[in-house]
Amino acid sequence: MDSIERLLIERDCTQLSVDYGRLVDFGQAAKVAELFTDDGVCELSAGRFEGIEQIRAFFEKRQGQTDVVSRHVMTNIAVEVQDADHATGLVYLTFYRVVWTGEGPAPLGPPSFVGSYADSYRRTPEGWRFESRIGSTALKS
């Protein structure tokens, strides 16, 4: 595998994290399931969801919470290419969440928590997808 192929894989896997945060934070959480393989695993503080249908059901509930304002601030995205079809990654997360039904911007407080995602990625016929995304919390307010 040459350097360009490796960079393209890293970029595609990084984009999955960007899309994940954007979809959840901007009212399209149900589409997060499309970022996972059919047999994917998503483990968060809310539970472990196995398979695309469980993942979709969880994120559909999240999408229905219209009184929640959240922002996933993801940094230090490190992707390690294993081979042409597999990669792993570690993503730092600072997560803000506020229940808000008022006018204008929600009030800013400290982050709800700081943690990380341990990801594994797999190339599918549709492109790169999360094979698993395992969240962990390092700091909590």
KOLLUM-741026 format. One line per 2 residues: for each residue x, y, z of N, C-alpha, C, CB. Coordinates in nm, 2 decimals. Last residue first. Glycine has a CB too. Layout:
X:Y:Z:X:Y:Z:X:Y:Z:X:Y:Z ~ ... .
//
This chain:
-1.83:1.59:3.49:-1.86:1.70:3.58:-1.96:1.66:3.68:-1.91:1.82:3.50 ~ -1.56:1.36:3.43:-1.70:1.39:3.43:-1.73:1.50:3.53:-1.78:1.26:3.46 .
-1.31:1.19:3.23:-1.35:1.30:3.33:-1.50:1.33:3.32:-1.26:1.43:3.30 ~ -1.33:0.96:3.07:-1.21:0.99:3.15:-1.23:1.09:3.26:-1.09:1.03:3.07 .
-1.53:0.72:2.93:-1.52:0.85:3.00:-1.40:0.85:3.09:-1.65:0.87:3.09 ~ -1.56:0.57:2.61:-1.52:0.56:2.75:-1.50:0.70:2.80:-1.38:0.48:2.77 .
-1.71:0.38:2.34:-1.69:0.51:2.42:-1.64:0.48:2.56:-1.81:0.60:2.42 ~ -1.64:0.22:2.06:-1.65:0.19:2.21:-1.61:0.32:2.28:-1.56:0.07:2.25 .
-1.75:0.11:1.77:-1.72:0.23:1.83:-1.75:0.22:1.98:-1.80:0.36:1.77 ~ -1.68:-0.11:1.50:-1.72:-0.09:1.64:-1.67:0.05:1.68:-1.65:-0.20:1.73 .
-1.68:-0.06:1.24:-1.71:-0.20:1.28:-1.75:-0.20:1.42:-1.59:-0.29:1.25 ~ -1.78:0.21:1.05:-1.74:0.17:1.19:-1.78:0.02:1.20:-1.81:0.25:1.30 .
-1.68:0.20:0.71:-1.78:0.21:0.81:-1.72:0.17:0.95:-1.90:0.11:0.78 ~ -1.60:0.29:0.37:-1.55:0.27:0.51:-1.67:0.29:0.61:-1.44:0.36:0.55 .
-1.83:0.16:0.12:-1.72:0.25:0.17:-1.68:0.21:0.31:-1.76:0.39:0.16 ~ -2.00:-0.03:0.03:-2.05:0.11:0.04:-1.94:0.21:0.08:-2.17:0.12:0.13 .
-1.86:-0.27:0.07:-1.89:-0.22:-0.07:-1.94:-0.08:-0.08:-1.99:-0.32:-0.13 ~ -1.63:-0.16:0.33:-1.75:-0.24:0.28:-1.77:-0.20:0.14:-1.88:-0.21:0.37 .
-1.37:-0.16:0.56:-1.41:-0.12:0.42:-1.53:-0.22:0.38:-1.30:-0.12:0.32 ~ -1.40:-0.09:0.90:-1.39:-0.19:0.79:-1.44:-0.13:0.66:-1.47:-0.32:0.83 .
-1.26:0.01:1.21:-1.32:0.04:1.08:-1.30:-0.07:0.99:-1.26:0.18:1.03 ~ -1.29:0.07:1.55:-1.24:-0.02:1.45:-1.32:0.01:1.32:-1.24:-0.17:1.49 .
-1.22:0.30:1.81:-1.29:0.26:1.69:-1.22:0.15:1.62:-1.31:0.38:1.60 ~ -1.28:0.44:2.11:-1.19:0.34:2.05:-1.26:0.28:1.93:-1.14:0.23:2.15 .
-1.32:0.77:2.21:-1.38:0.65:2.13:-1.27:0.57:2.08:-1.47:0.70:2.01 ~ -1.32:0.93:2.53:-1.26:0.89:2.40:-1.34:0.78:2.34:-1.11:0.85:2.41 .
-1.39:1.22:2.72:-1.35:1.08:2.71:-1.29:1.05:2.57:-1.47:0.99:2.73 ~ -1.55:1.43:2.94:-1.44:1.42:2.85:-1.40:1.27:2.84:-1.32:1.51:2.89 .
-1.89:1.56:2.99:-1.78:1.47:3.02:-1.67:1.48:2.91:-1.82:1.32:3.03 ~ -2.02:1.80:2.98:-2.08:1.68:3.05:-1.98:1.58:3.08:-2.20:1.62:2.96 .
-1.83:2.09:3.02:-1.86:1.97:2.95:-1.93:1.87:3.03:-1.74:1.91:2.88 ~ -2.00:2.37:3.19:-1.89:2.28:3.17:-1.93:2.16:3.08:-1.82:2.23:3.30 .
-2.23:2.56:3.00:-2.18:2.51:3.12:-2.05:2.43:3.09:-2.28:2.43:3.21 ~ -2.43:2.79:2.83:-2.31:2.71:2.83:-2.26:2.68:2.97:-2.19:2.78:2.75 .
-2.77:2.79:2.74:-2.67:2.83:2.83:-2.55:2.74:2.83:-2.72:2.85:2.97 ~ -2.85:2.79:2.39:-2.86:2.73:2.52:-2.75:2.78:2.61:-2.85:2.57:2.51 .
-2.94:3.08:2.19:-2.85:2.97:2.23:-2.87:2.92:2.37:-2.71:3.03:2.22 ~ -3.30:3.13:2.15:-3.16:3.16:2.14:-3.07:3.05:2.18:-3.13:3.29:2.21 .
-3.55:3.04:2.40:-3.51:3.11:2.28:-3.36:3.13:2.27:-3.58:3.24:2.27 ~ -3.57:2.70:2.55:-3.58:2.85:2.54:-3.55:2.91:2.40:-3.49:2.91:2.64 .
-3.53:2.45:2.60:-3.64:2.48:2.51:-3.66:2.63:2.50:-3.77:2.41:2.57 ~ -3.28:2.22:2.67:-3.31:2.36:2.65:-3.43:2.37:2.55:-3.19:2.43:2.59 .
-3.03:2.04:2.83:-3.18:2.04:2.79:-3.22:2.18:2.78:-3.26:1.95:2.90 ~ -2.71:2.00:2.69:-2.80:2.08:2.78:-2.94:2.05:2.73:-2.76:2.23:2.76 .
-2.38:1.89:2.67:-2.52:1.85:2.65:-2.61:1.93:2.75:-2.55:1.70:2.68 ~ -2.07:1.82:2.52:-2.15:1.92:2.59:-2.30:1.88:2.56:-2.13:2.07:2.53 .
-1.77:1.64:2.54:-1.91:1.64:2.51:-1.99:1.74:2.59:-1.97:1.50:2.53 ~ -1.48:1.58:2.38:-1.53:1.66:2.48:-1.68:1.68:2.45:-1.45:1.80:2.49 .
-1.29:1.30:2.29:-1.42:1.36:2.29:-1.44:1.45:2.41:-1.53:1.25:2.28 ~ -1.04:1.16:2.07:-1.07:1.23:2.20:-1.21:1.30:2.18:-0.96:1.33:2.23 .
-1.02:0.85:1.92:-1.07:0.99:1.90:-1.10:1.04:2.04:-1.20:0.99:1.82 ~ -0.84:0.61:1.75:-0.87:0.66:1.89:-0.91:0.81:1.86:-0.75:0.65:1.98 .
-0.88:0.32:1.54:-0.86:0.46:1.57:-0.89:0.49:1.71:-0.95:0.54:1.48 ~ -0.79:0.09:1.27:-0.84:0.12:1.41:-0.81:0.27:1.43:-0.76:0.03:1.51 .
-0.89:-0.08:0.97:-0.81:0.02:1.04:-0.87:0.03:1.18:-0.82:0.16:0.97 ~ -0.90:-0.28:0.67:-0.92:-0.26:0.82:-0.83:-0.15:0.87:-0.89:-0.40:0.89 .
-0.84:-0.31:0.40:-0.98:-0.32:0.44:-1.01:-0.30:0.59:-1.03:-0.45:0.40 ~ -0.56:-0.30:0.37:-0.65:-0.23:0.27:-0.80:-0.22:0.31:-0.64:-0.29:0.14 .
-0.47:-0.28:0.71:-0.45:-0.33:0.58:-0.55:-0.26:0.49:-0.47:-0.49:0.57 ~ -0.45:-0.09:0.92:-0.41:-0.23:0.94:-0.37:-0.29:0.81:-0.51:-0.31:1.02 .
-0.39:0.24:1.00:-0.43:0.15:0.89:-0.37:0.01:0.92:-0.39:0.20:0.75 ~ -0.50:0.43:1.25:-0.39:0.34:1.22:-0.44:0.23:1.12:-0.33:0.27:1.34 .
-0.58:0.75:1.33:-0.63:0.63:1.26:-0.50:0.56:1.22:-0.71:0.67:1.13 ~ -0.68:0.98:1.56:-0.56:0.90:1.52:-0.61:0.77:1.45:-0.46:0.88:1.63 .
-0.78:1.29:1.64:-0.83:1.17:1.57:-0.71:1.10:1.51:-0.93:1.21:1.46 ~ -0.78:1.51:1.82:-0.68:1.41:1.83:-0.72:1.28:1.76:-0.64:1.38:1.97 .
-1.14:1.56:1.88:-1.00:1.60:1.84:-0.91:1.48:1.85:-0.95:1.72:1.93 ~ -1.47:1.66:1.88:-1.38:1.55:1.86:-1.24:1.60:1.81:-1.44:1.44:1.77 .
-1.73:1.75:2.05:-1.61:1.82:2.00:-1.50:1.71:2.00:-1.57:1.94:2.10 ~ -2.06:1.74:2.00:-1.95:1.65:2.01:-1.83:1.72:1.96:-1.98:1.51:1.93 .
-2.32:1.91:2.16:-2.20:1.92:2.07:-2.10:1.82:2.10:-2.15:2.07:2.07 ~ -2.67:1.94:2.19:-2.54:1.88:2.22:-2.44:1.92:2.12:-2.56:1.72:2.22 .
-2.97:2.00:2.34:-2.87:2.06:2.25:-2.74:2.00:2.29:-2.86:2.22:2.28 ~ -3.30:1.87:2.35:-3.15:1.85:2.39:-3.06:1.92:2.28:-3.12:1.70:2.39 .
-3.55:1.86:2.27:-3.52:1.96:2.37:-3.37:1.95:2.42:-3.61:1.95:2.49 ~ -3.60:1.66:2.10:-3.58:1.79:2.04:-3.55:1.90:2.14:-3.71:1.83:1.97 .
-3.54:1.35:2.07:-3.52:1.44:2.19:-3.49:1.59:2.14:-3.41:1.40:2.28 ~ -3.54:1.20:1.85:-3.67:1.25:1.90:-3.66:1.34:2.01:-3.75:1.13:1.93 .
-3.28:1.12:1.83:-3.32:1.22:1.73:-3.46:1.28:1.78:-3.34:1.15:1.59 ~ -3.28:0.92:2.02:-3.20:1.04:2.04:-3.25:1.15:1.95:-3.05:1.01:2.02 .
-3.43:0.72:1.89:-3.48:0.78:2.02:-3.41:0.91:2.04:-3.46:0.68:2.13 ~ -3.26:0.67:1.68:-3.39:0.73:1.65:-3.45:0.79:1.77:-3.48:0.62:1.59 .
-3.05:0.55:1.81:-3.03:0.69:1.76:-3.16:0.75:1.72:-2.93:0.68:1.65 ~ -3.16:0.30:1.88:-3.11:0.39:1.98:-3.10:0.53:1.93:-2.97:0.34:2.03 .
-3.23:0.20:1.62:-3.33:0.22:1.72:-3.29:0.32:1.83:-3.38:0.09:1.78 ~ -2.97:0.17:1.51:-3.07:0.27:1.45:-3.18:0.30:1.55:-3.13:0.20:1.32 .
-2.86:-0.03:1.67:-2.80:0.10:1.66:-2.90:0.21:1.61:-2.67:0.10:1.57 ~ -3.03:-0.24:1.61:-3.02:-0.19:1.75:-2.96:-0.05:1.75:-2.94:-0.28:1.84 .
-2.97:-0.26:1.34:-3.11:-0.23:1.38:-3.11:-0.18:1.52:-3.19:-0.36:1.37 ~ -2.70:-0.33:1.32:-2.74:-0.20:1.27:-2.88:-0.16:1.31:-2.74:-0.20:1.11 .
-2.54:-0.46:1.61:-2.62:-0.48:1.48:-2.68:-0.35:1.45:-2.72:-0.59:1.49 ~ -2.58:-0.38:1.94:-2.52:-0.47:1.85:-2.60:-0.49:1.72:-2.49:-0.60:1.91 .
-2.50:-0.15:2.19:-2.60:-0.18:2.08:-2.53:-0.26:1.97:-2.65:-0.04:2.02 ~ -2.49:-0.09:2.53:-2.42:-0.15:2.41:-2.53:-0.19:2.31:-2.34:-0.28:2.46 .
-2.55:0.23:2.69:-2.56:0.09:2.67:-2.48:0.04:2.55:-2.70:0.05:2.65 ~ -2.49:0.49:2.75:-2.63:0.45:2.75:-2.65:0.31:2.72:-2.71:0.53:2.64 .
-2.22:0.52:2.71:-2.27:0.52:2.85:-2.41:0.48:2.86:-2.25:0.66:2.91 ~ -2.18:0.29:2.43:-2.18:0.42:2.49:-2.22:0.41:2.64:-2.27:0.52:2.41 .
-2.09:0.11:2.16:-2.10:0.10:2.31:-2.08:0.24:2.37:-2.00:0.00:2.37 ~ -2.19:-0.05:1.88:-2.17:0.08:1.94:-2.20:0.07:2.09:-2.27:0.19:1.87 .
-2.10:-0.27:1.62:-2.12:-0.25:1.77:-2.10:-0.11:1.81:-2.03:-0.35:1.85 ~ -2.22:-0.41:1.31:-2.14:-0.32:1.39:-2.19:-0.32:1.54:-2.16:-0.18:1.34 .
-2.31:-0.56:1.10:-2.29:-0.63:1.23:-2.21:-0.54:1.33:-2.21:-0.76:1.21 ~ -2.32:-0.37:0.90:-2.44:-0.44:0.94:-2.43:-0.51:1.08:-2.49:-0.54:0.83 .
-2.12:-0.09:1.00:-2.14:-0.22:0.93:-2.27:-0.28:0.98:-2.01:-0.31:0.94 ~ -2.23:0.25:1.03:-2.18:0.12:1.09:-2.20:0.01:0.99:-2.25:0.09:1.22 .
-2.35:0.47:0.93:-2.21:0.48:0.94:-2.14:0.35:0.99:-2.17:0.59:1.04 ~ -2.62:0.43:0.95:-2.56:0.41:0.82:-2.41:0.42:0.82:-2.62:0.52:0.73 .
-2.67:0.52:1.21:-2.67:0.37:1.19:-2.60:0.34:1.05:-2.81:0.31:1.19 ~ -2.71:0.79:1.19:-2.58:0.74:1.24:-2.56:0.59:1.21:-2.57:0.76:1.39 .
-2.96:0.87:1.12:-2.87:0.83:1.01:-2.73:0.78:1.06:-2.85:0.95:0.92 ~ -3.07:0.95:1.36:-3.11:0.81:1.31:-3.02:0.77:1.19:-3.26:0.82:1.26 .
-2.98:1.21:1.40:-2.92:1.10:1.47:-2.95:0.96:1.41:-2.95:1.10:1.62 ~ -3.02:1.47:1.31:-3.03:1.36:1.21:-2.97:1.23:1.27:-2.96:1.39:1.08 .
-2.98:1.70:1.46:-3.11:1.65:1.45:-3.13:1.54:1.35:-3.20:1.75:1.41 ~ -2.71:1.78:1.50:-2.80:1.86:1.42:-2.93:1.79:1.37:-2.72:1.91:1.30 .
-2.57:1.59:1.65:-2.58:1.73:1.70:-2.68:1.81:1.63:-2.45:1.80:1.70 ~ -2.57:1.36:1.50:-2.63:1.36:1.63:-2.66:1.50:1.67:-2.54:1.29:1.73 .
-2.43:1.45:1.26:-2.56:1.39:1.25:-2.64:1.40:1.39:-2.56:1.25:1.20 ~ -2.18:1.54:1.37:-2.27:1.63:1.30:-2.41:1.58:1.29:-2.22:1.66:1.15 .
-2.07:1.31:1.48:-2.10:1.42:1.56:-2.20:1.52:1.49:-1.97:1.50:1.59 ~ -2.05:1.15:1.24:-2.12:1.10:1.36:-2.16:1.22:1.44:-2.03:1.00:1.44 .
-1.89:1.30:1.07:-2.03:1.27:1.03:-2.11:1.23:1.15:-2.04:1.17:0.92 ~ -1.64:1.28:1.21:-1.70:1.41:1.18:-1.85:1.39:1.15:-1.63:1.48:1.06 .
-1.60:1.00:1.20:-1.62:1.07:1.33:-1.69:1.21:1.31:-1.49:1.09:1.40 ~ -1.58:0.96:0.92:-1.68:0.89:0.99:-1.71:0.96:1.13:-1.65:0.75:1.02 .
-1.35:1.10:0.86:-1.48:1.16:0.82:-1.59:1.09:0.89:-1.49:1.15:0.67 ~ -1.15:0.92:0.94:-1.17:1.04:1.01:-1.30:1.10:0.98:-1.06:1.14:0.98 .
-1.18:0.73:0.73:-1.21:0.69:0.86:-1.23:0.81:0.95:-1.10:0.60:0.92 ~ -1.09:0.89:0.51:-1.23:0.83:0.51:-1.27:0.79:0.65:-1.24:0.71:0.42 .
-0.83:0.95:0.59:-0.93:1.05:0.57:-1.07:1.00:0.57:-0.90:1.12:0.43 ~ -0.71:0.69:0.59:-0.71:0.77:0.72:-0.82:0.88:0.70:-0.58:0.84:0.74 .
-0.74:0.63:0.32:-0.81:0.55:0.42:-0.82:0.63:0.55:-0.73:0.42:0.45 ~ -0.57:0.83:0.21:-0.72:0.82:0.17:-0.80:0.74:0.28:-0.73:0.76:0.03 .
-0.33:0.75:0.32:-0.39:0.88:0.35:-0.54:0.89:0.32:-0.32:1.00:0.27 ~ -0.29:0.50:0.19:-0.29:0.51:0.34:-0.36:0.64:0.38:-0.15:0.50:0.40 .
-0.27:0.59:-0.08:-0.38:0.50:-0.04:-0.40:0.50:0.11:-0.34:0.35:-0.08 ~ -0.04:0.74:-0.06:-0.16:0.81:-0.10:-0.28:0.72:-0.06:-0.17:0.83:-0.25 .
0.16:0.55:0.01:0.13:0.66:0.10:-0.01:0.73:0.07:0.24:0.77:0.10 ~ 0.06:0.22:-0.09:0.14:0.34:-0.09:0.09:0.45:0.00:0.15:0.39:-0.24 .
0.08:-0.12:0.00:0.00:0.00:0.00:0.09:0.12:0.00:-0.10:0.00:0.12 .
//
